[in-house]
């Protein structure tokens, strides 16, 4: 949908009015369903979030909350990979893109979302209610677990009922998905005795990436799977994060690591990875996939993964097989040898030998470049000769500079074997 169409339905003139106006609509059942009906008249594809670009461009807070909304190609990796499930939690849900993608896989499952941003929350609530989702949305801080408000959604005849008088759910989930804010600062000292981190370690105060991961991990069933979209730093950074990685590996919780292409996001070029954790699993190895080259250019500055690229990743995730220059299965002794470093290039070698350049062709290119440089120098030299000083001193300075630059060009060309007559033919007319 176009921004103007959205604003027209919501009866607002400026985009900044959208969050507060939308919450006003959602709090009135009759008005809410009337607005939902107007959106549904557009026959929209319900499998993705229509508001992602609208929100990213008009409302996202990259500076303080580090909001970057998940590209659709990553959603597709998740939905094509996940197996049957009855419940799913989305930590740092934003406007609900990841939850919507999971909902498109199973519309009957129970969905639970946590989101801190008061500007993203109305869209998250809207996106789930218009899809008649059964679940719960927590407006609050996932790390401190401080709750501002609880919204419970009950499936209705057409759209979800929205209630605010039911307590927070305390169930465990088949899947937890998350695209948290990257490298966010947090107060680790307040969580020394936090049960979420007891078995693994407390993440550093300068980077809360693993705090979000372990918070989500604590919400899994024993048979559950966590899929987290994270910066590559979580794979190799030392200190507290190294301790967490080591414990996750030794407790056999790390199932796979997938490196994705850079420039997939709207407002950042940072490359990310998918970290898959399982509560309990039978395998004793870790699957590594380097999908950094699985992309095509989109709109100049952005990249995107097409269906064939997504299929390549999902096939290997499911088959868990080594593939030359793409994937490898790594056993615990090798991870121990690398000090529990999960950096993908340590395990997947994607190096390809560059073809040996043709020497004669290379020499020809060098000669052409030298010729272009000489021509540019002559142009600049002749431009210098047209300069006129504003007084006697400045005129003298210009003439000295012209003479000096002329000798520079001549001596340079002599060193390269160019005869004086050739220089003269090149319009170096000082001499």
Secondary structure, 3 states (H helix, E strand, C coil): CCHHHHHHHHCCCCHHHHHHHHHHHHCCHHHHHHHHHHHHCCCCCCCCCCCHHHHHHHCCCCCCCCCCCCCHHHHHHHHHHCCCCCEEEEECCCCCHHHHHHHHHCCCCEEEEEECCHHHHHHHHHHHHCCCCEEEEEEEECCCCEEEEEEEEECCCCCCEEECCCCCCCCCEEEEEECCCCCCCCCHHHHCCCCCCCCCCCCCCCCCHHHHHHHHHCCEEEEEEEEEEEEHHHHCCCCHHHHHHHHHHHCCCEEEEEECCCCCCCCCCCCEEEEEEECCCCCCEEEEEECCCCCEEECCCEEECCHHHHHHHHHHHHHCCCECCCEEEEEHHHHHHCCCCCCHHHCCCCCCCCCCCCHHHHHHHHHHHHHHHHHHHHHHHHHHHCCCCCCHHHHHHHHHHHHHHHHHHHHHHHHCCCCHHHHHHCCCCCC
